[in-house]
C-alpha cells in the first residue's frame, strides 16, 4: 500500500487522466442513451 501512495504522490497527473477517462465514459453513456431513446421523427410538410 505504501508503494501505491508513493507512486501517486510522484505522479499527480494520474488524477487528471483518471478524471478525463471518467468524463469520457459519462459522456459516451449519455450519448448512447440519448440515441437509443431518441424521439420519433415527425415529417413537416410545407
C-alpha positions in Angstrom: 0.0 0.0 0.0 2.9 2.3 0.7 4.3 1.9 -2.8 1.0 2.8 -4.4 0.8 6.0 -2.3 4.4 6.9 -3.2 3.7 6.2 -6.9 0.7 8.5 -6.9 2.5 11.2 -4.9 5.3 11.2 -7.5 2.8 11.3 -10.4 -0.2 13.6 -9.6 -1.2 13.7 -13.3 -2.7 10.3 -12.8 -5.7 12.1 -11.2 -6.1 14.2 -14.3 -6.0 11.2 -16.6 -8.5 9.3 -14.4 -10.9 12.3 -14.3 -10.7 12.6 -18.1 -11.4 8.8 -18.6 -14.4 9.1 -16.2 -15.7 12.2 -18.0 -15.3 10.4 -21.4 -17.2 7.4 -20.0 -20.0 9.6 -18.7 -20.4 11.4 -22.0 -20.4 8.3 -24.1 -23.0 6.7 -21.8 -25.2 9.8 -22.0 -24.9 10.0 -25.8 -25.7 6.3 -26.3 -28.8 6.5 -24.0 -29.9 9.6 -25.9 -29.5 7.9 -29.3 -31.3 4.8 -28.0 -34.3 6.7 -26.7 -34.5 9.4 -29.3 -37.9 10.8 -30.1 -39.6 9.8 -33.3 -39.0 12.0 -36.4 -42.1 14.0 -37.4 -42.4 15.0 -41.0 -43.4 18.6 -41.6 -45.0 19.5 -44.9 -44.7 23.0 -46.3 
